[in-house]
């Protein structure tokens, strides 16, 4: 089920292509929200435990996202150039790298998690709970990597629906199994946080398996020959060259979240729990924005491959306008119903109060996310991910520095941290806009993609 993103009306094609991506991201968030909902019934120490674990999980997401973006840029450009031999080669290397990095990062997570969680403020009560949840996630993170890369391969050929359908099946499985394994309903043992983690890993496995069954089927435009696969260093280096800045950027985001978590942890477990729930709510609200970013990246990739830079720019600007509208609606809804939203996840009055303040202030940042996320998607599709890294550095320097100044020196406490997050979004949006308007991201020879993608098979491939 391929779709040529270099032809046809831009508006309708963008909407049709992006909606399944947005829906898929809503389902991805449902993984964590379902867990958060049921775990919240166990108590706020359990909520604090998964909140402490989140920044380290984000490191894995960063590495996986880098691989996904590298694969999407290279494969979509090859598809846009109608060079399917190159697309197949890059897809095979992407799967190989996802498997390797999934195994390595999972092992490192298990080894270093106790030290990281302790640094983030986990006490003698929270630490064993955090490890109970984190170890199974780390052990099965390879399935998350493989799902992500299979999703990127499908999107690069203009197919955003298949992965959505498969993910929906996995999310339903997760939602059904969660209460049975967390609370020990019927013949199942009461596993608490460990049970929540097991169901998430199983859902990742199912989603990845179904995606690969489609890719190996007759309807896929990409053909994988992994049985005869031999790694090619040139292919690997090109994919890493594009994906590495994104991985570094998102790892930097994880470190930034950790720094903010350290500031928040000073105010106790209730603040940690509220911050964790607030971040998950925000992640749900910005999914339409991020979905548009991902859609624009695939659009730009195919059109750069087809040597149609003008269409790539038009798609980006239209996507930014649509994304801003989504952001505005999300921000208004969260601010109006902040208290009611927190009450869904916890009954603790202190957690609700802190979470309400967070959800009243931080959504102002959505308006800026809605604009610059999509511009960053254009950079990713063009292979110029170094610009993402540069602007993200600006964001986190601003956020962490202001959080310290406003929270500690000025004495605003948690409110100072929330204001710093909004201010950082304003600063990054200015930096991203300057880069986009300069046009440097469209100039050949300045980024990570070869000038002539059609020559790639001579240098990279084994078919």
VENZI-V984855 format. One record per backbone hydrogen bond with DSSP energy under -1.0 kcal/mol. CO is the residue of the C=O (numbers start at 1). NH is the residue of the N-H. If there is no record, write none. Layout:
BEGIN
{{CO	NH} {CO	NH}}
END
This chain:
BEGIN
{{9	13} {10	14} {11	15} {12	16} {13	17} {14	18} {15	19} {18	22} {19	23} {20	24} {21	25} {22	26} {23	27} {24	28} {25	29} {26	30} {27	31} {29	33} {30	34} {31	35} {32	36} {33	37} {34	38} {35	39} {36	40} {39	42} {43	47} {44	48} {45	49} {46	50} {47	51} {48	52} {49	53} {50	54} {53	57} {54	58} {56	60} {57	61} {58	62} {59	63} {60	64} {61	65} {62	66} {63	67} {64	68} {65	69} {66	70} {67	71} {68	72} {69	73} {70	74} {71	75} {72	76} {73	77} {74	78} {75	79} {76	80} {77	81} {78	83} {79	82} {83	87} {84	88} {85	89} {86	90} {87	91} {88	92} {89	93} {90	94} {91	95} {92	96} {93	97} {94	98} {95	99} {96	100} {97	101} {98	102} {99	103} {100	104} {101	105} {102	106} {103	107} {104	108} {105	109} {106	110} {107	111} {108	112} {109	113} {112	116} {113	117} {114	118} {115	119} {116	120} {117	122} {118	121} {123	127} {126	130} {127	131} {128	132} {129	133} {130	134} {131	135} {134	138} {135	139} {136	140} {138	141} {140	143} {141	145} {142	146} {143	147} {144	148} {145	149} {146	150} {147	151} {148	152} {149	153} {150	154} {151	155} {152	156} {154	159} {155	158} {157	3} {161	165} {162	166} {163	167} {164	168} {165	169} {166	170} {167	171} {168	172} {169	173} {170	174} {171	175} {172	176} {173	177} {174	178} {177	181} {178	182} {179	183} {181	191} {182	192} {185	188} {191	194} {192	196} {193	197} {194	198} {195	199} {196	200} {197	201} {198	202} {199	203} {200	204} {201	205} {202	206} {203	207} {204	208} {205	209} {206	210} {207	211} {208	212} {209	213} {210	214} {211	215} {212	216} {214	217} {226	229} {232	236} {233	237} {234	238} {235	239} {236	240} {237	241} {238	242} {239	243} {240	244} {243	247} {244	248} {245	249} {246	250} {247	251} {248	252} {249	253} {250	254} {251	255} {252	256} {253	257} {254	258} {255	259} {256	260} {257	261} {258	262} {259	263} {260	264} {261	265} {264	267} {265	268} {268	272} {269	273} {270	274} {271	275} {272	276} {273	277} {274	278} {275	279} {276	280} {277	281} {278	282} {279	283} {280	284} {281	285} {282	286} {286	290} {287	291} {288	292} {289	293} {290	294} {291	295} {292	296} {293	297} {294	298} {295	299} {296	300} {297	301} {298	302} {299	303} {300	304} {301	305} {302	306} {303	308} {304	307} {308	312} {309	313} {310	314} {311	315} {312	316} {313	317} {314	318} {315	319} {316	320} {317	321} {318	322} {319	323} {320	324} {321	325} {322	326} {323	327} {324	328} {325	329} {326	330} {327	331} {328	332} {329	333} {330	334} {331	335} {332	336} {333	337} {337	341} {338	342} {339	343} {342	345} {342	346} {348	352} {349	353} {350	354} {351	355} {352	356} {353	357} {354	358} {355	359} {357	361} {358	362} {361	364} {362	365} {363	366} {365	368} {365	369} {366	370} {368	372} {369	373} {371	375} {372	376} {373	377} {374	378} {375	379} {376	380} {377	381} {378	382} {379	384} {380	383} {384	387} {385	389} {386	390} {387	391} {388	392} {389	393} {390	394} {391	395} {392	396} {393	397} {394	398} {395	399} {396	400} {397	401} {398	402} {399	403} {400	404} {401	405} {402	406} {403	407} {404	408} {404	409} {405	410} {406	412} {407	413} {412	415} {413	417} {414	418} {415	419} {416	420} {417	421} {418	422} {419	423} {420	424} {421	425} {422	426} {423	427} {424	428} {425	429} {426	430} {427	431} {428	432} {429	433} {430	434} {431	435} {432	436} {433	437} {434	438} {436	439} {439	442} {443	446} {452	455} {453	456} {455	458} {456	459} {456	460}}
END
